[in-house]
Amino acid sequence: MPILPAAIARNGRAKGTLLLSTLSLIPLLQSPDTRPASPPPTGAFTTFLPIVLIFLIFYMLVMRPERKRQRKRQELLKGIKKNDRVVTSGGLHGVVAALTDHTVVLKVDENVRLRFNRDAIAAIVDKEEGEEAARGGAG
């Protein structure tokens, strides 16, 4: 006769107590082989792989398109010629009257010429677009 049931029978406890006390001993009876194993050691490559992937995604989504925009803007500023219709970053429309390496003189009206830095030019306006804008866009 097992020791545990005899002790419970002498004490007069219910059968449910026997079941609960037996279930509480199960973790102690497990062999050491059934415990979860520690994860295998990882190398430096697998540790830094997520960081490298995040940097590559950031480069492709943010840095690369910004460099393309900067190159396009530099080409625009280098391509300005006399008599081009331009718009400044402040929204002023005019015709290029004179150029230097760093400045642009715009003719905005008869006898009105304004000097701007080249960086202030936002866009070169085509003649067709300029005429449509002057008519209010009604083609």
A tleap script that builds the chain and sets N, CA, C and O, in Angstrom:
source leaprc.protein.ff14SB
mol = sequence {
  NMET PRO ILE LEU PRO ALA ALA ILE ALA ARG
  ASN GLY ARG ALA LYS GLY THR LEU LEU LEU
  SER THR LEU SER LEU ILE PRO LEU LEU GLN
  SER PRO ASP THR ARG PRO ALA SER PRO PRO
  PRO THR GLY ALA PHE THR THR PHE LEU PRO
  ILE VAL LEU ILE PHE LEU ILE PHE TYR MET
  LEU VAL MET ARG PRO GLU ARG LYS ARG GLN
  ARG LYS ARG GLN GLU LEU LEU LYS GLY ILE
  LYS LYS ASN ASP ARG VAL VAL THR SER GLY
  GLY LEU HIE GLY VAL VAL ALA ALA LEU THR
  ASP HIE THR VAL VAL LEU LYS VAL ASP GLU
  ASN VAL ARG LEU ARG PHE ASN ARG ASP ALA
  ILE ALA ALA ILE VAL ASP LYS GLU GLU GLY
  GLU GLU ALA ALA ARG GLY GLY ALA CGLY
}
set mol.1.N position { 0.833 -1.173 0.000 }
set mol.1.CA position { 0.000 0.000 0.000 }
set mol.1.C position { 0.879 1.238 0.000 }
set mol.1.O position { 1.844 1.327 0.758 }
set mol.2.N position { 0.538 2.187 -0.853 }
set mol.2.CA position { 1.364 3.399 -0.921 }
set mol.2.C position { 1.284 4.196 0.380 }
set mol.2.O position { 0.288 4.157 1.103 }
set mol.3.N position { 2.353 4.906 0.643 }
set mol.3.CA position { 2.441 5.666 1.889 }
set mol.3.C position { 1.473 6.840 1.867 }
set mol.3.O position { 0.801 7.103 2.864 }
set mol.4.N position { 1.393 7.539 0.761 }
set mol.4.CA position { 0.582 8.745 0.674 }
set mol.4.C position { -0.909 8.458 0.875 }
set mol.4.O position { -1.536 9.155 1.673 }
set mol.5.N position { -1.516 7.474 0.197 }
set mol.5.CA position { -2.941 7.230 0.430 }
set mol.5.C position { -3.235 6.783 1.850 }
set mol.5.O position { -4.293 7.118 2.383 }
set mol.6.N position { -2.335 6.038 2.483 }
set mol.6.CA position { -2.576 5.597 3.858 }
set mol.6.C position { -2.599 6.781 4.801 }
set mol.6.O position { -3.408 6.814 5.728 }
set mol.7.N position { -1.727 7.757 4.583 }
set mol.7.CA position { -1.699 8.943 5.441 }
set mol.7.C position { -2.968 9.747 5.255 }
set mol.7.O position { -3.489 10.309 6.218 }
set mol.8.N position { -3.476 9.812 4.036 }
set mol.8.CA position { -4.693 10.572 3.799 }
set mol.8.C position { -5.880 9.846 4.420 }
set mol.8.O position { -6.783 10.476 4.970 }
set mol.9.N position { -5.875 8.515 4.329 }
set mol.9.CA position { -6.976 7.745 4.922 }
set mol.9.C position { -7.003 7.917 6.428 }
set mol.9.O position { -8.087 7.971 7.008 }
set mol.10.N position { -5.854 8.007 7.086 }
set mol.10.CA position { -5.823 8.202 8.536 }
set mol.10.C position { -6.302 9.579 8.937 }
set mol.10.O position { -6.955 9.744 9.967 }
set mol.11.N position { -5.976 10.566 8.123 }
set mol.11.CA position { -6.366 11.935 8.457 }
set mol.11.C position { -7.822 12.215 8.108 }
set mol.11.O position { -8.395 13.190 8.594 }
set mol.12.N position { -8.408 11.402 7.300 }
set mol.12.CA position { -9.804 11.557 6.958 }
set mol.12.C position { -10.059 12.639 5.925 }
set mol.12.O position { -11.156 13.197 5.875 }
set mol.13.N position { -9.062 12.948 5.097 }
set mol.13.CA position { -9.259 13.970 4.059 }
set mol.13.C position { -9.999 13.382 2.860 }
set mol.13.O position { -10.066 12.164 2.689 }
set mol.14.N position { -10.542 14.252 2.051 }
set mol.14.CA position { -11.317 13.827 0.879 }
set mol.14.C position { -10.379 13.368 -0.227 }
set mol.14.O position { -9.179 13.641 -0.192 }
set mol.15.N position { -10.943 12.663 -1.218 }
set mol.15.CA position { -10.153 12.144 -2.327 }
set mol.15.C position { -9.593 13.272 -3.209 }
set mol.15.O position { -8.527 13.107 -3.801 }
set mol.16.N position { -10.274 14.385 -3.304 }
set mol.16.CA position { -9.807 15.509 -4.121 }
set mol.16.C position { -8.478 16.049 -3.638 }
set mol.16.O position { -7.667 16.512 -4.440 }
set mol.17.N position { -8.247 15.997 -2.359 }
set mol.17.CA position { -6.983 16.461 -1.804 }
set mol.17.C position { -5.851 15.571 -2.257 }
set mol.17.O position { -4.751 16.052 -2.529 }
set mol.18.N position { -6.106 14.279 -2.342 }
set mol.18.CA position { -5.094 13.350 -2.825 }
set mol.18.C position { -4.700 13.687 -4.251 }
set mol.18.O position { -3.516 13.693 -4.588 }
set mol.19.N position { -5.682 13.966 -5.085 }
set mol.19.CA position { -5.410 14.285 -6.473 }
set mol.19.C position { -4.594 15.566 -6.582 }
set mol.19.O position { -3.638 15.619 -7.356 }
set mol.20.N position { -4.948 16.593 -5.828 }
set mol.20.CA position { -4.222 17.862 -5.890 }
set mol.20.C position { -2.792 17.716 -5.378 }
set mol.20.O position { -1.869 18.289 -5.957 }
set mol.21.N position { -2.601 16.961 -4.305 }
set mol.21.CA position { -1.251 16.796 -3.774 }
set mol.21.C position { -0.388 15.977 -4.720 }
set mol.21.O position { 0.812 16.225 -4.833 }
set mol.22.N position { -0.985 14.999 -5.403 }
set mol.22.CA position { -0.238 14.195 -6.364 }
set mol.22.C position { 0.139 15.033 -7.578 }
set mol.22.O position { 1.254 14.912 -8.084 }
set mol.23.N position { -0.776 15.885 -8.059 }
set mol.23.CA position { -0.490 16.726 -9.210 }
set mol.23.C position { 0.597 17.754 -8.902 }
set mol.23.O position { 1.363 18.128 -9.790 }
set mol.24.N position { 0.670 18.204 -7.676 }
set mol.24.CA position { 1.690 19.182 -7.332 }
set mol.24.C position { 3.090 18.571 -7.316 }
set mol.24.O position { 4.076 19.306 -7.381 }
set mol.25.N position { 3.200 17.239 -7.232 }
set mol.25.CA position { 4.503 16.565 -7.230 }
set mol.25.C position { 5.018 16.268 -8.634 }
set mol.25.O position { 6.187 15.913 -8.791 }
set mol.26.N position { 4.186 16.401 -9.649 }
set mol.26.CA position { 4.581 16.040 -11.014 }
set mol.26.C position { 5.792 16.841 -11.496 }
set mol.26.O position { 6.700 16.234 -12.065 }
set mol.27.N position { 5.870 18.159 -11.309 }
set mol.27.CA position { 7.067 18.861 -11.787 }
set mol.27.C position { 8.347 18.365 -11.133 }
set mol.27.O position { 9.403 18.408 -11.763 }
set mol.28.N position { 8.290 17.900 -9.901 }
set mol.28.CA position { 9.487 17.400 -9.235 }
set mol.28.C position { 9.930 16.052 -9.780 }
set mol.28.O position { 11.109 15.708 -9.701 }
set mol.29.N position { 8.999 15.291 -10.331 }
set mol.29.CA position { 9.304 13.967 -10.837 }
set mol.29.C position { 9.827 13.970 -12.270 }
set mol.29.O position { 10.292 12.940 -12.759 }
set mol.30.N position { 9.757 15.100 -12.939 }
set mol.30.CA position { 10.227 15.160 -14.317 }
set mol.30.C position { 11.742 15.001 -14.353 }
set mol.30.O position { 12.458 15.476 -13.471 }
set mol.31.N position { 12.193 14.345 -15.357 }
set mol.31.CA position { 13.640 14.156 -15.499 }
set mol.31.C position { 14.264 15.435 -16.060 }
set mol.31.O position { 13.573 16.228 -16.700 }
set mol.32.N position { 15.546 15.639 -15.829 }
set mol.32.CA position { 16.208 16.848 -16.332 }
set mol.32.C position { 16.219 16.934 -17.855 }
set mol.32.O position { 16.393 18.024 -18.399 }
set mol.33.N position { 16.038 15.821 -18.554 }
set mol.33.CA position { 16.055 15.828 -20.017 }
set mol.33.C position { 14.834 16.508 -20.610 }
set mol.33.O position { 14.891 16.965 -21.752 }
set mol.34.N position { 13.733 16.592 -19.877 }
set mol.34.CA position { 12.516 17.162 -20.419 }
set mol.34.C position { 12.450 18.673 -20.231 }
set mol.34.O position { 11.520 19.304 -20.734 }
set mol.35.N position { 13.391 19.265 -19.533 }
set mol.35.CA position { 13.394 20.718 -19.374 }
set mol.35.C position { 13.770 21.362 -20.699 }
set mol.35.O position { 14.516 20.777 -21.485 }
set mol.36.N position { 13.253 22.579 -20.957 }
set mol.36.CA position { 13.572 23.223 -22.236 }
set mol.36.C position { 15.064 23.529 -22.329 }
set mol.36.O position { 15.682 23.984 -21.367 }
set mol.37.N position { 15.620 23.272 -23.497 }
set mol.37.CA position { 17.048 23.510 -23.721 }
set mol.37.C position { 17.298 24.982 -23.995 }
set mol.37.O position { 16.425 25.680 -24.510 }
set mol.38.N position { 18.470 25.447 -23.657 }
set mol.38.CA position { 18.818 26.842 -23.945 }
set mol.38.C position { 19.034 26.985 -25.444 }
set mol.38.O position { 19.458 26.033 -26.099 }
set mol.39.N position { 18.749 28.164 -25.999 }
set mol.39.CA position { 18.910 28.342 -27.444 }
set mol.39.C position { 20.378 28.233 -27.838 }
set mol.39.O position { 21.266 28.564 -27.053 }
set mol.40.N position { 20.623 27.772 -29.045 }
set mol.40.CA position { 22.018 27.649 -29.477 }
set mol.40.C position { 22.654 29.032 -29.577 }
set mol.40.O position { 21.955 30.010 -29.844 }
set mol.41.N position { 23.948 29.129 -29.369 }
set mol.41.CA position { 24.613 30.433 -29.464 }
set mol.41.C position { 24.546 30.958 -30.896 }
set mol.41.O position { 24.669 30.197 -31.855 }
set mol.42.N position { 24.347 32.284 -31.026 }
set mol.42.CA position { 24.255 32.894 -32.349 }
set mol.42.C position { 25.537 33.645 -32.655 }
set mol.42.O position { 26.233 34.107 -31.750 }
set mol.43.N position { 25.834 33.760 -33.917 }
set mol.43.CA position { 27.037 34.471 -34.335 }
set mol.43.C position { 26.783 35.958 -34.469 }
set mol.43.O position { 25.651 36.424 -34.345 }
set mol.44.N position { 27.849 36.693 -34.724 }
set mol.44.CA position { 27.751 38.143 -34.867 }
set mol.44.C position { 26.928 38.518 -36.104 }
set mol.44.O position { 26.227 39.529 -36.112 }
set mol.45.N position { 27.023 37.691 -37.144 }
set mol.45.CA position { 26.283 37.993 -38.375 }
set mol.45.C position { 24.779 37.992 -38.128 }
set mol.45.O position { 24.084 38.913 -38.558 }
set mol.46.N position { 24.272 36.981 -37.449 }
set mol.46.CA position { 22.835 36.911 -37.209 }
set mol.46.C position { 22.377 37.953 -36.203 }
set mol.46.O position { 21.202 38.319 -36.186 }
set mol.47.N position { 23.286 38.435 -35.366 }
set mol.47.CA position { 22.925 39.484 -34.413 }
set mol.47.C position { 22.741 40.817 -35.120 }
set mol.47.O position { 21.802 41.554 -34.818 }
set mol.48.N position { 23.623 41.131 -36.053 }
set mol.48.CA position { 23.587 42.433 -36.718 }
set mol.48.C position { 22.778 42.439 -38.006 }
set mol.48.O position { 22.591 43.498 -38.604 }
set mol.49.N position { 22.301 41.300 -38.442 }
set mol.49.CA position { 21.518 41.226 -39.676 }
set mol.49.C position { 20.274 42.115 -39.647 }
set mol.49.O position { 20.041 42.827 -40.624 }
set mol.50.N position { 19.464 42.118 -38.591 }
set mol.50.CA position { 18.291 43.011 -38.586 }
set mol.50.C position { 18.669 44.488 -38.664 }
set mol.50.O position { 17.971 45.269 -39.312 }
set mol.51.N position { 19.754 44.878 -38.017 }
set mol.51.CA position { 20.191 46.281 -38.060 }
set mol.51.C position { 20.608 46.652 -39.479 }
set mol.51.O position { 20.274 47.733 -39.965 }
set mol.52.N position { 21.333 45.764 -40.137 }
set mol.52.CA position { 21.769 46.022 -41.517 }
set mol.52.C position { 20.557 46.113 -42.444 }
set mol.52.O position { 20.513 46.976 -43.320 }
set mol.53.N position { 19.575 45.231 -42.258 }
set mol.53.CA position { 18.373 45.275 -43.095 }
set mol.53.C position { 17.587 46.562 -42.884 }
set mol.53.O position { 17.078 47.134 -43.848 }
set mol.54.N position { 17.480 47.022 -41.658 }
set mol.54.CA position { 16.780 48.283 -41.384 }
set mol.54.C position { 17.499 49.443 -42.051 }
set mol.54.O position { 16.855 50.320 -42.628 }
set mol.55.N position { 18.826 49.460 -41.980 }
set mol.55.CA position { 19.589 50.531 -42.630 }
set mol.55.C position { 19.388 50.504 -44.142 }
set mol.55.O position { 19.222 51.557 -44.756 }
set mol.56.N position { 19.399 49.322 -44.750 }
set mol.56.CA position { 19.195 49.232 -46.198 }
set mol.56.C position { 17.812 49.726 -46.604 }
set mol.56.O position { 17.674 50.434 -47.601 }
set mol.57.N position { 16.804 49.363 -45.849 }
set mol.57.CA position { 15.449 49.832 -46.146 }
set mol.57.C position { 15.374 51.351 -46.001 }
set mol.57.O position { 14.775 52.024 -46.840 }
set mol.58.N position { 15.975 51.895 -44.943 }
set mol.58.CA position { 16.003 53.345 -44.736 }
set mol.58.C position { 16.714 54.033 -45.901 }
set mol.58.O position { 16.252 55.067 -46.385 }
set mol.59.N position { 17.825 53.472 -46.350 }
set mol.59.CA position { 18.569 54.055 -47.469 }
set mol.59.C position { 17.717 54.064 -48.737 }
set mol.59.O position { 17.665 55.066 -49.451 }
set mol.60.N position { 17.055 52.946 -49.010 }
set mol.60.CA position { 16.274 52.854 -50.249 }
set mol.60.C position { 15.034 53.744 -50.224 }
set mol.60.O position { 14.634 54.267 -51.265 }
set mol.61.N position { 14.424 53.923 -49.066 }
set mol.61.CA position { 13.183 54.695 -48.989 }
set mol.61.C position { 13.400 56.183 -48.741 }
set mol.61.O position { 12.551 56.988 -49.121 }
set mol.62.N position { 14.512 56.577 -48.113 }
set mol.62.CA position { 14.689 57.970 -47.728 }
set mol.62.C position { 15.896 58.615 -48.404 }
set mol.62.O position { 15.758 59.626 -49.093 }
set mol.63.N position { 17.058 58.041 -48.212 }
set mol.63.CA position { 18.284 58.709 -48.645 }
set mol.63.C position { 18.439 58.731 -50.175 }
set mol.63.O position { 18.795 59.763 -50.743 }
set mol.64.N position { 18.179 57.628 -50.825 }
set mol.64.CA position { 18.367 57.557 -52.273 }
set mol.64.C position { 17.440 58.516 -53.033 }
set mol.64.O position { 17.919 59.236 -53.909 }
set mol.65.N position { 16.131 58.554 -52.734 }
set mol.65.CA position { 15.273 59.507 -53.441 }
set mol.65.C position { 15.668 60.968 -53.174 }
set mol.65.O position { 15.545 61.816 -54.058 }
set mol.66.N position { 16.139 61.257 -51.962 }
set mol.66.CA position { 16.547 62.627 -51.654 }
set mol.66.C position { 17.771 63.027 -52.468 }
set mol.66.O position { 17.859 64.168 -52.922 }
set mol.67.N position { 18.700 62.129 -52.658 }
set mol.67.CA position { 19.874 62.435 -53.499 }
set mol.67.C position { 19.471 62.682 -54.939 }
set mol.67.O position { 20.027 63.556 -55.604 }
set mol.68.N position { 18.497 61.910 -55.426 }
set mol.68.CA position { 18.016 62.123 -56.801 }
set mol.68.C position { 17.402 63.518 -56.938 }
set mol.68.O position { 17.648 64.216 -57.921 }
set mol.69.N position { 16.596 63.920 -55.940 }
set mol.69.CA position { 15.991 65.262 -55.974 }
set mol.69.C position { 17.057 66.350 -55.941 }
set mol.69.O position { 16.937 67.356 -56.640 }
set mol.70.N position { 18.095 66.158 -55.139 }
set mol.70.CA position { 19.162 67.152 -55.059 }
set mol.70.C position { 19.898 67.269 -56.388 }
set mol.70.O position { 20.202 68.379 -56.826 }
set mol.71.N position { 20.191 66.138 -57.039 }
set mol.71.CA position { 20.860 66.180 -58.352 }
set mol.71.C position { 19.991 66.888 -59.385 }
set mol.71.O position { 20.483 67.700 -60.168 }
set mol.72.N position { 18.701 66.577 -59.384 }
set mol.72.CA position { 17.784 67.201 -60.336 }
set mol.72.C position { 17.728 68.708 -60.111 }
set mol.72.O position { 17.704 69.481 -61.070 }
set mol.73.N position { 17.707 69.129 -58.842 }
set mol.73.CA position { 17.672 70.561 -58.521 }
set mol.73.C position { 18.962 71.254 -58.969 }
set mol.73.O position { 18.911 72.360 -59.507 }
set mol.74.N position { 20.120 70.612 -58.752 }
set mol.74.CA position { 21.382 71.200 -59.185 }
set mol.74.C position { 21.420 71.356 -60.706 }
set mol.74.O position { 21.910 72.362 -61.220 }
set mol.75.N position { 20.903 70.358 -61.421 }
set mol.75.CA position { 20.837 70.462 -62.879 }
set mol.75.C position { 19.923 71.607 -63.299 }
set mol.75.O position { 20.231 72.328 -64.248 }
set mol.76.N position { 18.809 71.779 -62.605 }
set mol.76.CA position { 17.890 72.874 -62.904 }
set mol.76.C position { 18.587 74.220 -62.724 }
set mol.76.O position { 18.488 75.090 -63.589 }
set mol.77.N position { 19.287 74.394 -61.610 }
set mol.77.CA position { 19.949 75.674 -61.347 }
set mol.77.C position { 21.097 75.929 -62.312 }
set mol.77.O position { 21.344 77.079 -62.676 }
set mol.78.N position { 21.801 74.889 -62.732 }
set mol.78.CA position { 22.883 75.059 -63.704 }
set mol.78.C position { 22.338 75.353 -65.100 }
set mol.78.O position { 23.008 75.998 -65.906 }
set mol.79.N position { 21.125 74.881 -65.387 }
set mol.79.CA position { 20.549 75.029 -66.723 }
set mol.79.C position { 19.798 76.335 -66.950 }
set mol.79.O position { 19.204 76.510 -68.015 }
set mol.80.N position { 19.800 77.252 -65.998 }
set mol.80.CA position { 19.096 78.525 -66.178 }
set mol.80.C position { 19.854 79.371 -67.195 }
set mol.80.O position { 21.074 79.514 -67.121 }
set mol.81.N position { 19.095 79.936 -68.159 }
set mol.81.CA position { 19.698 80.802 -69.179 }
set mol.81.C position { 18.946 82.132 -69.219 }
set mol.81.O position { 17.866 82.284 -68.647 }
set mol.82.N position { 19.547 83.067 -69.904 }
set mol.82.CA position { 18.914 84.367 -70.073 }
set mol.82.C position { 17.614 84.185 -70.859 }
set mol.82.O position { 17.539 83.350 -71.760 }
set mol.83.N position { 16.600 84.966 -70.514 }
set mol.83.CA position { 15.261 84.964 -71.126 }
set mol.83.C position { 14.416 83.745 -70.745 }
set mol.83.O position { 13.366 83.531 -71.351 }
set mol.84.N position { 14.833 82.942 -69.766 }
set mol.84.CA position { 13.994 81.864 -69.243 }
set mol.84.C position { 12.945 82.461 -68.316 }
set mol.84.O position { 13.217 83.394 -67.560 }
set mol.85.N position { 11.731 81.899 -68.389 }
set mol.85.CA position { 10.694 82.287 -67.422 }
set mol.85.C position { 10.872 81.400 -66.199 }
set mol.85.O position { 10.926 80.176 -66.317 }
set mol.86.N position { 10.963 82.019 -65.021 }
set mol.86.CA position { 11.199 81.263 -63.793 }
set mol.86.C position { 10.226 81.689 -62.713 }
set mol.86.O position { 9.593 82.741 -62.796 }
set mol.87.N position { 10.122 80.837 -61.687 }
set mol.87.CA position { 9.336 81.129 -60.492 }
set mol.87.C position { 10.286 80.974 -59.310 }
set mol.87.O position { 11.009 79.983 -59.215 }
set mol.88.N position { 10.282 81.952 -58.415 }
set mol.88.CA position { 11.129 81.859 -57.233 }
set mol.88.C position { 10.438 81.038 -56.154 }
set mol.88.O position { 9.257 80.710 -56.266 }
set mol.89.N position { 11.187 80.715 -55.116 }
set mol.89.CA position { 10.609 79.949 -54.018 }
set mol.89.C position { 9.554 80.760 -53.271 }
set mol.89.O position { 8.720 80.184 -52.572 }
set mol.90.N position { 9.577 82.077 -53.406 }
set mol.90.CA position { 8.559 82.937 -52.796 }
set mol.90.C position { 7.331 83.128 -53.676 }
set mol.90.O position { 6.370 83.778 -53.265 }
set mol.91.N position { 7.353 82.559 -54.899 }
set mol.91.CA position { 6.201 82.635 -55.773 }
set mol.91.C position { 6.252 83.778 -56.783 }
set mol.91.O position { 5.264 84.023 -57.475 }
set mol.92.N position { 7.373 84.479 -56.882 }
set mol.92.CA position { 7.506 85.601 -57.801 }
set mol.92.C position { 7.846 85.078 -59.196 }
set mol.92.O position { 8.786 84.300 -59.360 }
set mol.93.N position { 7.076 85.510 -60.201 }
set mol.93.CA position { 7.304 85.107 -61.590 }
set mol.93.C position { 8.093 86.203 -62.288 }
set mol.93.O position { 7.862 87.393 -62.072 }
set mol.94.N position { 9.033 85.777 -63.130 }
set mol.94.CA position { 9.809 86.766 -63.869 }
set mol.94.C position { 10.609 86.108 -64.970 }
set mol.94.O position { 10.602 84.889 -65.142 }
set mol.95.N position { 11.314 86.976 -65.725 }
set mol.95.CA position { 12.163 86.531 -66.824 }
set mol.95.C position { 13.606 86.838 -66.438 }
set mol.95.O position { 13.905 87.919 -65.931 }
set mol.96.N position { 14.497 85.877 -66.682 }
set mol.96.CA position { 15.899 86.061 -66.324 }
set mol.96.C position { 16.497 87.120 -67.240 }
set mol.96.O position { 16.480 86.974 -68.462 }
set mol.97.N position { 17.035 88.206 -66.637 }
set mol.97.CA position { 17.642 89.289 -67.399 }
set mol.97.C position { 19.162 89.181 -67.390 }
set mol.97.O position { 19.810 89.521 -68.379 }
set mol.98.N position { 19.739 88.710 -66.283 }
set mol.98.CA position { 21.196 88.572 -66.189 }
set mol.98.C position { 21.518 87.440 -65.209 }
set mol.98.O position { 20.727 87.110 -64.326 }
set mol.99.N position { 22.707 86.859 -65.398 }
set mol.99.CA position { 23.147 85.747 -64.565 }
set mol.99.C position { 24.581 85.956 -64.096 }
set mol.99.O position { 25.408 86.495 -64.830 }
set mol.100.N position { 24.870 85.531 -62.884 }
set mol.100.CA position { 26.248 85.360 -62.410 }
set mol.100.C position { 26.315 83.962 -61.806 }
set mol.100.O position { 25.347 83.204 -61.878 }
set mol.101.N position { 27.447 83.623 -61.216 }
set mol.101.CA position { 27.581 82.289 -60.629 }
set mol.101.C position { 26.623 82.072 -59.466 }
set mol.101.O position { 26.125 80.964 -59.267 }
set mol.102.N position { 26.362 83.132 -58.694 }
set mol.102.CA position { 25.555 82.972 -57.491 }
set mol.102.C position { 24.244 83.745 -57.506 }
set mol.102.O position { 23.383 83.491 -56.664 }
set mol.103.N position { 24.065 84.669 -58.425 }
set mol.103.CA position { 22.854 85.486 -58.431 }
set mol.103.C position { 22.172 85.460 -59.792 }
set mol.103.O position { 22.771 85.127 -60.814 }
set mol.104.N position { 20.894 85.827 -59.760 }
set mol.104.CA position { 20.063 85.926 -60.958 }
set mol.104.C position { 19.315 87.246 -60.862 }
set mol.104.O position { 18.767 87.577 -59.811 }
set mol.105.N position { 19.290 88.009 -61.967 }
set mol.105.CA position { 18.498 89.241 -62.014 }
set mol.105.C position { 17.249 88.933 -62.814 }
set mol.105.O position { 17.323 88.521 -63.972 }
set mol.106.N position { 16.085 89.139 -62.177 }
set mol.106.CA position { 14.809 88.864 -62.827 }
set mol.106.C position { 14.134 90.163 -63.226 }
set mol.106.O position { 14.129 91.143 -62.481 }
set mol.107.N position { 13.568 90.142 -64.418 }
set mol.107.CA position { 12.741 91.256 -64.868 }
set mol.107.C position { 11.305 90.839 -64.584 }
set mol.107.O position { 10.784 89.897 -65.183 }
set mol.108.N position { 10.672 91.562 -63.654 }
set mol.108.CA position { 9.314 91.200 -63.270 }
set mol.108.C position { 8.274 92.122 -63.894 }
set mol.108.O position { 7.099 91.762 -63.972 }
set mol.109.N position { 8.687 93.306 -64.339 }
set mol.109.CA position { 7.792 94.267 -64.985 }
set mol.109.C position { 8.677 95.251 -65.749 }
set mol.109.O position { 9.903 95.190 -65.659 }
set mol.110.N position { 8.062 96.140 -66.486 }
set mol.110.CA position { 8.839 97.166 -67.187 }
set mol.110.C position { 9.641 97.976 -66.178 }
set mol.110.O position { 9.077 98.488 -65.211 }
set mol.111.N position { 10.928 98.098 -66.386 }
set mol.111.CA position { 11.848 98.861 -65.539 }
set mol.111.C position { 11.903 98.360 -64.098 }
set mol.111.O position { 12.321 99.109 -63.216 }
set mol.112.N position { 11.497 97.123 -63.832 }
set mol.112.CA position { 11.593 96.544 -62.488 }
set mol.112.C position { 12.446 95.281 -62.588 }
set mol.112.O position { 12.049 94.288 -63.197 }
set mol.113.N position { 13.606 95.345 -61.986 }
set mol.113.CA position { 14.529 94.202 -61.978 }
set mol.113.C position { 14.903 93.882 -60.538 }
set mol.113.O position { 15.239 94.774 -59.760 }
set mol.114.N position { 14.842 92.618 -60.195 }
set mol.114.CA position { 15.146 92.183 -58.835 }
set mol.114.C position { 16.275 91.159 -58.874 }
set mol.114.O position { 16.333 90.309 -59.763 }
set mol.115.N position { 17.170 91.257 -57.894 }
set mol.115.CA position { 18.316 90.348 -57.804 }
set mol.115.C position { 18.023 89.282 -56.736 }
set mol.115.O position { 17.632 89.599 -55.612 }
set mol.116.N position { 18.221 88.020 -57.114 }
set mol.116.CA position { 17.996 86.889 -56.219 }
set mol.116.C position { 19.213 85.979 -56.233 }
set mol.116.O position { 19.994 85.991 -57.184 }
set mol.117.N position { 19.371 85.197 -55.184 }
set mol.117.CA position { 20.345 84.102 -55.211 }
set mol.117.C position { 19.819 83.034 -56.154 }
set mol.117.O position { 18.608 82.867 -56.304 }
set mol.118.N position { 20.732 82.313 -56.787 }
set mol.118.CA position { 20.308 81.238 -57.688 }
set mol.118.C position { 19.474 80.186 -56.963 }
set mol.118.O position { 18.571 79.586 -57.545 }
set mol.119.N position { 19.788 79.971 -55.687 }
set mol.119.CA position { 19.048 78.966 -54.913 }
set mol.119.C position { 17.588 79.333 -54.709 }
set mol.119.O position { 16.787 78.469 -54.352 }
set mol.120.N position { 17.219 80.587 -54.923 }
set mol.120.CA position { 15.834 81.023 -54.734 }
set mol.120.C position { 14.939 80.627 -55.903 }
set mol.120.O position { 13.716 80.734 -55.811 }
set mol.121.N position { 15.539 80.169 -57.005 }
set mol.121.CA position { 14.739 79.755 -58.161 }
set mol.121.C position { 14.146 78.386 -57.867 }
set mol.121.O position { 14.872 77.431 -57.590 }
set mol.122.N position { 12.817 78.296 -57.930 }
set mol.122.CA position { 12.133 77.033 -57.634 }
set mol.122.C position { 11.866 76.226 -58.901 }
set mol.122.O position { 11.921 74.997 -58.872 }
set mol.123.N position { 11.576 76.905 -60.016 }
set mol.123.CA position { 11.235 76.170 -61.233 }
set mol.123.C position { 11.438 77.047 -62.453 }
set mol.123.O position { 11.390 78.275 -62.375 }
set mol.124.N position { 11.665 76.394 -63.574 }
set mol.124.CA position { 11.677 77.070 -64.873 }
set mol.124.C position { 10.331 76.773 -65.520 }
set mol.124.O position { 9.926 75.615 -65.616 }
set mol.125.N position { 9.640 77.819 -65.962 }
set mol.125.CA position { 8.299 77.680 -66.517 }
set mol.125.C position { 8.407 77.667 -68.035 }
set mol.125.O position { 9.066 78.519 -68.630 }
set mol.126.N position { 7.741 76.677 -68.663 }
set mol.126.CA position { 7.706 76.633 -70.122 }
set mol.126.C position { 6.863 77.784 -70.644 }
set mol.126.O position { 6.004 78.303 -69.932 }
set mol.127.N position { 7.107 78.185 -71.889 }
set mol.127.CA position { 6.343 79.298 -72.471 }
set mol.127.C position { 4.860 78.956 -72.560 }
set mol.127.O position { 4.011 79.810 -72.304 }
set mol.128.N position { 4.540 77.698 -72.925 }
set mol.128.CA position { 3.128 77.313 -73.026 }
set mol.128.C position { 2.459 77.343 -71.658 }
set mol.128.O position { 1.327 77.808 -71.530 }
set mol.129.N position { 3.149 76.851 -70.638 }
set mol.129.CA position { 2.582 76.864 -69.285 }
set mol.129.C position { 2.410 78.289 -68.789 }
set mol.129.O position { 1.418 78.614 -68.137 }
set mol.130.N position { 3.382 79.138 -69.102 }
set mol.130.CA position { 3.310 80.538 -68.660 }
set mol.130.C position { 2.142 81.269 -69.301 }
set mol.130.O position { 1.473 82.065 -68.641 }
set mol.131.N position { 1.885 81.005 -70.598 }
set mol.131.CA position { 0.764 81.645 -71.267 }
set mol.131.C position { -0.562 81.136 -70.715 }
set mol.131.O position { -1.508 81.911 -70.575 }
set mol.132.N position { -0.647 79.829 -70.394 }
set mol.132.CA position { -1.869 79.281 -69.807 }
set mol.132.C position { -2.118 79.876 -68.433 }
set mol.132.O position { -3.259 80.171 -68.078 }
set mol.133.N position { -1.062 80.052 -67.663 }
set mol.133.CA position { -1.209 80.635 -66.321 }
set mol.133.C position { -1.641 82.083 -66.432 }
set mol.133.O position { -2.422 82.551 -65.603 }
set mol.134.N position { -1.155 82.811 -67.434 }
set mol.134.CA position { -1.549 84.197 -67.604 }
set mol.134.C position { -3.022 84.306 -68.012 }
set mol.134.O position { -3.693 85.278 -67.663 }
set mol.135.N position { -3.523 83.307 -68.751 }
set mol.135.CA position { -4.929 83.315 -69.152 }
set mol.135.C position { -5.820 82.718 -68.078 }
set mol.135.O position { -7.040 82.677 -68.239 }
set mol.136.N position { -5.228 82.253 -66.981 }
set mol.136.CA position { -6.032 81.666 -65.915 }
set mol.136.C position { -6.261 80.194 -66.093 }
set mol.136.O position { -7.123 79.625 -65.424 }
set mol.137.N position { -5.517 79.549 -66.976 }
set mol.137.CA position { -5.635 78.098 -67.147 }
set mol.137.C position { -6.739 77.702 -68.080 }
set mol.137.O position { -6.891 76.511 -68.352 }
set mol.138.N position { -7.543 78.648 -68.603 }
set mol.138.CA position { -8.627 78.297 -69.531 }
set mol.138.C position { -8.028 78.120 -70.908 }
set mol.138.O position { -7.559 79.086 -71.510 }
set mol.139.N position { -8.036 76.881 -71.422 }
set mol.139.CA position { -7.358 76.575 -72.680 }
set mol.139.C position { -8.223 76.752 -73.796 }
set mol.139.O position { -7.813 76.537 -74.936 }
savepdb mol mol.pdb
quit
